[in-house]
């Protein structure tokens, strides 16, 4: 298995040396580049597409928080750990608000940094123990793009996404082709989910991927008003049907991936943006599936970066 490629951004050379020595304790971690300012961090992130970026906040030319925002656009697959001497809770909140999953206080790096690396690579959040007053909360929304290799991976991912939501008393909406809807139904039943009851109660809704967004199109472009009336109305109804104490909707689908393969890139990005607008009004977690064949160049193009930037996380399966 190839090592995790790390970009280290800090303006203090002696500190970068200390961090490098710490990372060298783990043969699965490889520092591929060191930079001393925020602008270079963005440039090298775009060029190298590292798996992990250790990012200081007090960087010259471009502070770490703004650098993180730009890195998310140019290299959305890179995971960021803030490594800073700042311990203001407002600063921590602003840093994690960029989408970075971890914040390590520099004085705690010796004990915390490798734990933070493991947490982030495992898809979890980490905040140094020194910042005891910080209370990480679940993001108001999760909007994940799934780059999947085949149908089995797609169905496995949808099942893992929907089953916990339904068990928790939340609602689930799936937008898929007929064959995938049928297969998913059987997989959920195999997970001991009473799909018939959920369908009757309105907490499981399955839509056809071929025409899910046809009602919102005007002159071949998505119309915001129609989108919020149609998709927004569906999310509102599903939320009301849910029985969880704080009801949410788990929405997953492949319709946008189909639009992308048809060359309708601008339409797809615009609908993803509308989904983000919708999630600001409703408690929705989203999993958007795109076949890996959509991105023949391995994700090195501007369109790929643009679509990933509309999501809170990128998963390759």
C-alpha positions in Angstrom: 0.0 0.0 0.0 1.5 3.4 -1.0 2.4 5.8 1.9 0.2 8.7 2.8 1.7 11.8 1.1 2.0 14.8 3.3 2.4 18.5 2.6 3.8 20.5 5.5 3.1 24.3 5.6 4.7 26.4 8.4 6.9 29.5 8.3 9.2 28.3 11.1 11.9 26.0 9.6 13.0 24.5 13.0 9.4 23.6 13.7 9.0 22.0 10.3 12.0 19.9 11.1 10.5 18.8 14.4 7.3 17.8 12.7 9.1 15.9 10.0 11.0 13.9 12.7 7.7 13.1 14.4 6.1 11.9 11.1 9.2 9.8 10.3 8.3 7.6 13.2 5.6 6.3 10.9 6.8 4.6 7.7 3.4 4.9 6.2 3.7 8.7 6.2 5.8 10.5 3.6 6.5 14.3 3.6 6.5 15.2 -0.1 6.9 19.0 0.3 7.5 21.7 2.8 6.4 25.4 2.2 6.7 28.5 4.4 3.7 30.6 3.3 0.0 30.2 2.5 0.2 31.0 -1.2 2.8 28.3 -1.8 0.7 25.9 0.2 -2.2 26.4 -2.2 0.1 26.1 -5.3 1.7 22.9 -4.1 -1.6 21.5 -3.0 -2.9 22.0 -6.6 0.3 20.6 -8.1 0.9 17.6 -5.9 -2.6 16.7 -4.7 -1.3 15.4 -1.3 -3.3 13.0 0.8 -2.8 15.1 3.9 -1.8 18.8 4.6 -0.5 20.0 7.9 -1.3 23.7 7.9 -0.3 26.5 10.3 -2.7 29.5 10.6 -0.2 32.3 11.1 1.3 32.0 7.6 2.7 35.0 5.6 1.1 36.2 2.3 -2.0 34.1 3.0 -3.2 33.0 6.4 -3.9 29.3 6.9 -7.7 29.6 7.1 -7.9 31.3 3.7 -5.4 28.9 2.3 -7.6 26.0 3.5 -10.6 27.5 1.7 -8.6 27.8 -1.6 -7.1 24.3 -1.2 -10.5 22.9 -0.9 -11.2 24.2 -4.4 -8.0 23.2 -6.1 -7.4 19.9 -4.3 -10.6 18.7 -2.6 -9.3 15.2 -2.0 -6.6 16.6 0.3 -7.4 16.3 4.1 -6.3 19.2 6.2 -5.0 19.2 9.8 -4.5 22.6 11.3 -1.3 22.6 13.4 -1.3 26.0 15.2 -0.3 27.8 18.4 -3.6 29.6 18.3 -6.0 28.3 20.9 -8.8 30.9 20.7 -12.0 28.9 20.4 -13.2 31.4 17.7 -10.1 30.6 15.7 -10.6 26.9 16.1 -14.2 27.2 15.0 -13.2 29.3 12.0 -10.5 26.8 11.0 -12.8 23.8 11.3 -15.5 25.8 9.5 -13.3 25.5 6.3 -14.1 21.8 6.2 -10.8 20.7 7.8 -11.5 17.7 10.1 -8.7 18.3 12.7 -7.0 21.0 14.8 -3.9 20.3 16.8 -2.5 22.7 19.3 1.3 23.0 18.7 2.2 22.4 22.3 0.4 19.1 22.2 1.8 18.0 18.8 4.1 15.4 20.4 1.2 13.5 22.0 -1.6 14.5 19.6 -0.4 14.8 16.1 -0.2 11.1 15.1 -3.5 10.4 16.8 -5.0 13.3 14.7 -3.5 11.8 11.5 -5.1 8.4 12.3 -8.4 10.0 13.1 -8.5 12.1 9.9 -7.4 9.2 7.7 -10.2 7.2 9.3 -12.8 9.8 8.4 -13.1 11.3 11.9 -12.7 14.7 13.6 -9.9 15.5 16.1 -9.3 18.5 18.3 -6.4 18.7 20.8 -7.3 17.9 24.4 -6.0 21.3 25.5 -9.0 22.9 23.8 -11.3 21.4 26.4 -13.9 24.1 26.0 -14.4 23.4 22.3 -17.3 21.1 21.7 -17.3 19.6 18.2 -20.7 19.2 16.8 -22.1 17.2 13.9 -22.1 19.4 10.8 -25.5 20.7 9.9 -25.2 18.8 6.7 -23.1 16.2 5.0 -22.9 16.4 1.3 -20.5 13.7 0.1 -19.5 12.9 -3.5 -19.0 9.2 -4.0 -16.7 8.3 -6.9 -17.5 4.6 -7.4 -15.9 1.9 -9.5 -18.8 -0.5 -10.2 -22.4 -1.2 -9.4 -21.7 -3.4 -6.4 -19.7 -0.6 -4.8 -22.6 1.8 -5.5 -25.2 -0.4 -3.9 -23.0 -1.2 -0.9 -22.4 2.5 -0.3 -26.1 3.4 -0.6 -27.0 0.6 1.8 -24.5 1.7 4.4 -25.8 5.2 4.0 -29.5 4.6 4.2 -29.8 1.7 6.7 -28.6 3.6 9.8 -30.8 6.5 8.9 -33.9 4.4 8.8 -33.0 2.5 11.9 -32.6 5.8 13.7 -36.2 6.9 12.8 -35.1 9.3 10.0 -36.4 9.4 6.5 -34.6 8.2 3.4 -34.9 9.3 -0.3 -33.1 7.5 -3.1 -32.8 8.5 -6.7 -31.6 5.6 -8.9 -32.3 3.6 -11.9 -34.9 0.9 -11.7 -32.5 -2.0 -11.5 -30.5 -0.3 -8.7 -33.7 0.6 -6.9 -34.8 -3.0 -7.0 -31.4 -4.3 -5.8 -31.2 -1.7 -3.1 -34.6 -2.7 -1.8 -33.4 -6.3 -1.4 -30.2 -5.2 0.3 -32.1 -3.1 2.8 -34.5 -5.9 3.6 -31.5 -8.1 4.1 -30.4 -5.5 6.7 -33.7 -6.2 8.6 -35.2 -2.9 7.5 -39.0 -3.0 7.2 -39.1 -1.2 3.8 -42.8 -1.9 3.3 -43.6 -0.1 6.5 -41.3 2.8 5.7 -42.8 3.2 2.2 -46.3 3.3 3.7 -45.2 5.9 6.3 -43.5 8.0 3.7 -40.1 7.6 5.4 -38.7 5.7 2.4 -39.1 7.3 -1.1 -37.5 6.0 -4.2 -37.5 8.0 -7.4 -36.4 7.2 -10.9 -33.0 8.7 -11.9 -34.1 9.3 -15.5 -36.7 11.9 -14.8 -36.1 13.0 -11.1 -35.1 16.5 -12.2 -37.1 16.8 -15.4 -39.8 18.9 -13.6 -37.3 21.5 -12.5 -35.8 22.3 -15.9 -36.6 25.4 -17.9 -34.8 25.9 -21.2 -32.5 23.1 -20.3 -31.4 24.7 -17.1 -32.5 24.0 -13.5 -35.1 26.6 -12.3 -34.6 27.5 -8.6 -38.3 28.1 -7.9 -39.3 24.7 -9.4 -36.4 23.0 -7.6 -37.5 24.2 -4.2 -41.2 23.5 -4.9 -40.4 20.0 -6.1 -37.3 18.7 -4.4 -37.8 21.0 -1.4 -41.4 19.9 -1.0 -40.3 16.3 -1.1 -37.7 16.9 1.7 -40.2 18.7 3.8 -42.7 15.9 3.6 -40.1 13.2 4.3 -38.9 15.2 7.4 -42.4 15.4 8.7 -42.9 11.7 8.3 -39.7 10.8 10.3 -40.1 9.8 13.9 -36.6 10.7 15.2 -36.4 13.3 18.0 -34.5 15.5 15.6 -35.5 14.3 12.2 -33.2 14.3 9.2 -33.4 13.1 5.7 -30.8 10.8 4.1 -30.7 11.6 0.4 -28.6 9.5 -2.0 -28.7 9.2 -5.8 -27.0 8.7 -9.1 -29.1 11.0 -11.3 -26.4 13.8 -11.2 -23.7 11.3 -12.1 -25.8 10.3 -15.1 -26.2 14.0 -16.2 -22.5 14.4 -15.9 -21.8 11.4 -18.1 -24.1 12.9 -20.7 -21.9 16.0 -20.8 -24.3 18.3 -18.9 -21.5 19.5 -16.5 -22.9 23.0 -15.9 -26.4 21.7 -15.2 -25.0 19.2 -12.7 -22.9 21.7 -10.8 -25.9 24.1 -10.6 -28.2 21.4 -9.2 -25.5 20.5 -6.6 -25.4 24.2 -5.6 -29.2 24.2 -5.3 -28.9 21.1 -3.1 -26.5 23.0 -0.8 -29.1 25.9 -0.7 -31.8 23.3 0.2 -29.7 21.8 3.0 -29.5 25.3 4.7 -33.3 25.1 5.1 -33.7 21.4 5.9 -31.7 18.8 7.9 -30.4 16.7 5.0 -27.4 14.4 4.6 -26.6 13.8 0.9 -24.5 11.1 -0.9 -24.1 11.9 -4.6 -22.7 9.0 -6.8 -20.6 9.5 -9.9 -19.0 6.6 -11.8 -15.2 6.8 -11.9 -15.4 6.6 -15.6 -16.7 10.2 -15.6 -13.2 11.4 -14.7 -10.8 9.7 -17.3 -7.9 11.9 -16.3 -7.9 10.9 -12.7 -9.6 14.0 -11.5 -6.9 16.5 -12.6 -9.3 18.8 -14.4 -11.1 22.0 -13.5 -14.6 20.5 -13.8 -13.7 17.7 -11.4 -12.4 20.3 -8.8 -15.5 22.4 -9.3 -17.9 19.5 -8.6 -15.9 18.3 -5.6 -15.9 21.9 -4.2 -19.7 21.7 -3.9 -19.4 18.8 -1.5 -18.2 18.5 2.1 -16.2 15.3 1.4 -14.9 13.1 -1.4 -15.0 9.3 -1.3 -13.3 7.1 -3.8 -14.6 3.5 -3.8 
